[in-house]
Amino acid sequence: MIIHFVEHSALLLSLCWLLTLNTRFWDRQDSTAKLSTGLLFGMTCVIGMMIAIKLDSGWVFDARSVILSIAALFGGPLVAGIAALLAGSYRIWLGGAGMWTGLSVIVMSVLLGLLYRHLQRQGRVGKGPGSLLVFGLLVHTLVLLLFFLPPVPNAASISWQAGVPMLLVMPVATVCLGWMLGDIRRRLRDERELQIAATAFETRQGLLVTDQHSRILRVNQAFSTITGYGADEVMGKNASLLGSGRMMRPFIRRCGNN
């Protein structure tokens, strides 16, 4: 059973990693990004239930609790709400004795994710691997409690077959998915900052960047226009070039041509 949970989680984590790349293509359309991301998370939950571990009388064990809780944590109410609507609709369609419990798992996962998001934004909890692991353990402990609130035939057998493997695998899956989403967000943030820096660098004022040894690493177009030196002429040279008589040659050359 543990192997089945690991294989199931690995497949869904791969799907989630691919769908989180969606944010790159919708970076400038925030509402559209949230809508499409919510739909994709919801479809991933549906795929998870299609290949889920199914026990007697419609009891379904899958990774939707991981996906929805992390979707709520990183995506917020709109993303999680759309994903939960899709997941809930499919769980109703599956039916069975465990339908209402399955719907409760969906709602609880979203609410816990949103609560974690709120606390994290207030600075009360972190988003590191340790915090995510504790969060994953809390979510899946409550998931198991939900499964056993109603009278369940063969509860001890189900607990041993599915409950223990779930507590061993799903919190780790929560950490992995949270880390992947956080890493993609960090990369996107770094790219935006680099774009902003590049835009600010290209001003009408001549600018250059040097290393700790005063070697020129980069110049902007205004520098080349003012000094007459192209970027390839000064790259790697010492910034003391600016104080030498050689810097006057382009000016003399241009004056002579006039």
Residue pairs with C-beta under 8 A, 6 or more apart in sequence:
1 53
1 161
1 162
1 165
2 165
2 168
2 169
4 53
4 165
5 53
5 61
5 165
5 166
5 168
5 169
5 170
6 169
8 48
8 51
8 52
8 53
8 62
8 63
9 63
9 66
9 169
9 170
9 172
9 173
11 51
12 44
12 47
12 48
12 62
12 63
12 66
12 67
12 173
13 173
13 176
13 177
13 180
15 44
15 47
16 41
16 44
16 67
16 70
16 177
16 180
16 181
17 180
19 37
19 40
19 41
19 44
20 37
20 180
20 181
20 184
21 184
22 33
22 36
22 37
22 40
23 33
23 37
23 184
23 188
24 188
26 32
26 33
26 36
26 37
27 33
27 188
34 75
34 76
34 78
34 79
34 82
35 78
35 82
37 71
37 75
37 79
38 71
38 75
38 78
38 79
38 80
38 81
38 82
38 83
39 82
39 83
39 86
41 67
41 68
41 71
41 75
41 79
41 80
41 82
41 83
42 82
42 83
42 84
42 85
42 86
42 87
43 86
44 67
45 62
45 64
45 67
45 68
45 83
45 86
45 87
45 90
46 86
46 87
46 90
48 62
48 63
48 64
48 67
49 60
49 62
49 64
49 87
49 90
49 91
49 94
51 62
52 60
52 61
52 62
53 60
53 61
53 62
53 162
54 60
54 61
55 61
55 158
55 161
55 162
56 153
56 154
57 96
57 97
57 98
57 153
58 94
58 95
58 96
58 97
58 98
58 99
59 96
59 97
59 98
59 101
59 147
59 152
59 158
60 91
60 94
60 96
60 98
60 102
61 162
61 166
63 170
63 173
64 87
64 105
64 106
64 109
65 105
65 108
65 109
65 139
65 140
65 143
65 170
66 136
66 139
66 170
66 173
66 174
66 177
67 83
67 177
68 80
68 83
68 84
68 87
68 106
68 109
68 110
68 113
69 109
69 110
69 112
69 113
69 116
69 135
69 136
69 139
69 174
70 113
70 174
70 177
70 178
70 181
71 79
71 80
71 83
71 110
71 113
72 79
72 80
72 109
72 110
72 111
72 112
72 113
72 114
72 116
72 117
73 113
73 114
73 116
73 117
73 120
73 127
73 135
73 178
74 117
74 178
74 181
74 182
74 185
75 83
76 114
76 117
77 114
80 110
80 113
80 114
81 110
83 110
84 106
84 107
84 109
84 110
87 106
88 103
88 106
88 107
91 99
91 102
91 103
91 106
92 99
92 103
94 102
98 147
100 150
101 146
101 147
101 149
101 150
104 146
105 143
105 146
105 147
108 139
108 142
108 143
108 146
109 139
109 143
112 135
112 138
112 139
112 142
116 125
116 135
119 125
120 126
120 127
125 131
127 178
127 182
129 175
129 179
132 174
132 175
132 178
132 179
133 171
133 172
133 174
133 175
135 174
136 170
136 171
136 172
136 173
136 174
136 175
137 167
137 171
139 170
139 171
139 174
140 166
140 167
140 170
140 171
140 174
141 167
143 166
144 159
144 163
144 166
144 167
147 158
147 163
148 155
148 159
152 158
201 207
201 218
201 220
202 220
202 221
202 222
203 220
203 222
204 222
205 222
206 219
206 220
206 222
206 223
206 225
206 226
206 227
207 219
207 220
207 222
207 223
208 216
208 217
208 218
208 219
208 220
208 223
208 234
208 239
209 216
209 217
209 218
209 219
210 216
210 217
210 239
211 217
213 238
214 238
214 239
214 240
215 236
215 237
215 238
215 239
216 234
216 235
216 236
216 237
216 238
216 239
216 241
217 235
218 231
218 235
219 229
219 231
219 234
219 235
223 229
224 230
224 231
227 247
227 250
228 249
228 250
228 251
228 253
228 254
229 247
229 250
234 241
241 247
